[in-house]
Structure formats: structure tokens, C-alpha cells
Amino acid sequence: MLIDYLVTWGKWNWLILGAIFFVLELLVPGAFMMWLGLSALLVGVISFFAAWGWQYQLIAFAVFALASIPLWRRFAHRV
């Protein structure tokens, strides 16, 4: 059932998820949801140009989210 739902995920779902993460960032401060939102938006934007399966989208989201951790730490130390 979850697999059937993930198969239907497209670019708009990633953009909506990114917006949800940004709203959560406003409600719960800490600058962590912002990076997840950026990762989701990046996957959504890439999906406009590349036709890839949901597996690759999830992997890309995980990679972008993990790559954003050092960026977040670097940004947090400057501010």
C-alpha cells in the first residue's frame, strides 16, 4: 500500500512537502526543517527536468538532506 502511494509521487508532491517543511520551520524554530525543505524543493525542481522513479527521488532526497547537515553547521557557526 505504501509502495503504491510512493509510485504516484511526482514533482508537485515534493514541492508541497518542501512547503510543509518551511511552515514547520516557522512553527518550530531550530533551522533544521529548512534544510529538509530545501532538499525536498531541490528534488521537486530536478523532477521537472528528469523522469526518474520514486526510488531515485527518495535516494536523492536522503543524499541532499545528509549533505545539508555540514552546510547547516557551517551556517550556524557563522550566525
PLY file of the C-alpha trace (Angstrom):
ply
format ascii 1.0
element vertex 79
property float x
property float y
property float z
element edge 78
property int vertex1
property int vertex2
end_header
0.00 0.00 0.00
2.80 2.42 0.83
4.66 1.40 -2.31
1.56 2.12 -4.40
1.37 5.57 -2.85
5.07 6.29 -3.43
4.82 5.26 -7.08
2.35 8.09 -7.65
4.66 10.73 -6.16
5.70 13.38 -8.61
7.29 16.78 -8.72
4.35 18.58 -7.16
4.35 16.32 -4.11
7.97 17.21 -3.44
7.24 20.91 -3.77
4.31 20.59 -1.36
6.46 18.62 1.07
9.09 21.36 0.87
6.44 23.97 1.67
5.26 21.89 4.64
8.82 21.72 5.97
9.11 25.51 5.65
5.87 26.01 7.57
7.11 23.62 10.26
10.30 25.66 10.43
8.24 28.74 11.19
6.31 26.92 13.91
9.25 25.04 15.46
12.43 27.12 15.43
15.79 25.47 15.06
16.72 25.84 11.38
16.60 22.10 10.77
13.33 21.77 8.86
14.52 24.49 6.50
17.24 22.21 5.15
14.81 19.33 4.70
12.51 21.74 2.88
15.33 22.82 0.59
16.16 19.18 -0.09
12.53 18.42 -1.00
12.35 21.51 -3.22
15.56 20.51 -4.97
14.18 17.03 -5.71
10.97 18.64 -6.99
12.83 21.02 -9.29
15.05 18.23 -10.63
11.89 16.19 -11.27
10.72 18.86 -13.71
13.73 18.09 -15.92
14.35 14.39 -15.28
11.95 11.48 -15.41
13.10 9.26 -12.59
11.46 6.67 -10.40
10.35 7.17 -6.84
13.32 5.12 -5.59
15.77 7.59 -7.08
13.74 10.51 -5.77
13.90 9.14 -2.22
17.61 8.44 -2.54
18.23 11.95 -3.87
16.21 13.45 -1.01
18.21 11.45 1.53
21.51 12.45 -0.08
20.53 16.13 -0.21
19.28 16.03 3.38
22.50 14.41 4.60
24.61 16.82 2.56
22.78 19.74 4.12
23.98 18.83 7.64
27.52 20.22 7.14
26.02 23.27 5.42
23.71 23.79 8.39
26.61 23.52 10.85
28.71 25.93 8.81
25.81 28.39 8.64
25.02 28.01 12.35
28.61 28.79 13.37
28.65 31.97 11.29
25.39 33.23 12.73
0 1
1 2
2 3
3 4
4 5
5 6
6 7
7 8
8 9
9 10
10 11
11 12
12 13
13 14
14 15
15 16
16 17
17 18
18 19
19 20
20 21
21 22
22 23
23 24
24 25
25 26
26 27
27 28
28 29
29 30
30 31
31 32
32 33
33 34
34 35
35 36
36 37
37 38
38 39
39 40
40 41
41 42
42 43
43 44
44 45
45 46
46 47
47 48
48 49
49 50
50 51
51 52
52 53
53 54
54 55
55 56
56 57
57 58
58 59
59 60
60 61
61 62
62 63
63 64
64 65
65 66
66 67
67 68
68 69
69 70
70 71
71 72
72 73
73 74
74 75
75 76
76 77
77 78
